[in-house]
Amino acid sequence: MTNSEQCCPVFDPSPYDDKVVEWKNKLFVKDSMRTFMHMPVFGGFGKTVTRMMKTIDIAEAKIEDKDLIMLSKDPSPWKSELYINVTKEVSGAENLKLSGVFLTKVYDGPYKDMGKWISDLKDHVKSKGKVLKQLYFYYTTCPKCAKEHGHNYVVGFAQIEK
């Protein structure tokens, strides 16, 4: 795979590693997919992202690749929600605005380490003397591009009480 064939840009973790991010009404579109014990049902993640991006492209609401954030939240072991930031409201999609303060931390490794990352991020929040409200994870590249880039960066966004 060459750079021109990669679908995901090379990710720079420095703006996200151990930072505090505050969002006020940051606009996202939301979709969901079935999971089994927090793992997407085969092909579900790609199909969901493709469906979302098609709707975003039709609405001409796509964020520049370097600023694109795709968050994931698992409300249960059987369902995952995906959020992609957009430039404007998208007709035919569930639009929502996220507001709050988030502690971020970057991880690099196989997805099987997600349990460790969740525990580490919860400990990180406690070490800062903060109270956790919600966890989100930003998968920065698809598996093919992560392999090509040599890194599988995942950013934890821990929403905290102010």
Steps between C-alpha positions, in 0.01 A plus 500: 500500500639842409419834662262579214311175569471553875156603612617637838750782545804448720390591854699739721431399862664804662192730498302231686741341747421594860301811408188674625248570224186707543218484248198726486230365269745312276285361221500127423283254314422179685431146388511163672593143429455161658784354700568176680675557832611847377646361175329610175309224327705401193507785249276720712753770578603554138140495376394751764787739426444470124127574543574799723767644269272466196227698680756761613646530148156545342430780749842656427566506874834315512774628727852518355681168555750655743213621723270199471411331827305176515403408855364169621295438813365164615178541700481119530692188396251466211504851355759757400432859404718689252529877484666686210552875521354707218497860376121537503183307583443205270155421366413132534739449792472526876674827583622579849720747676755395760604740772731443791853466626701195396832361616673328210764231485655327200553124479684300235456129459260222408126542561513204739663742749181705523419364847842615625452840339160547663644416843800726440281791388276462806812501721628806312177688577525406870867605513392847384242516781211507252168314477433298184170555319549308173770328295536537124773360277632646176628236258742706291554259210349192345683169560660500152642850539610432859704208368648715221578789736648268763277639775147430619431818692181520703415814697300472820268792573389494863217745555530638852287704734603864507 
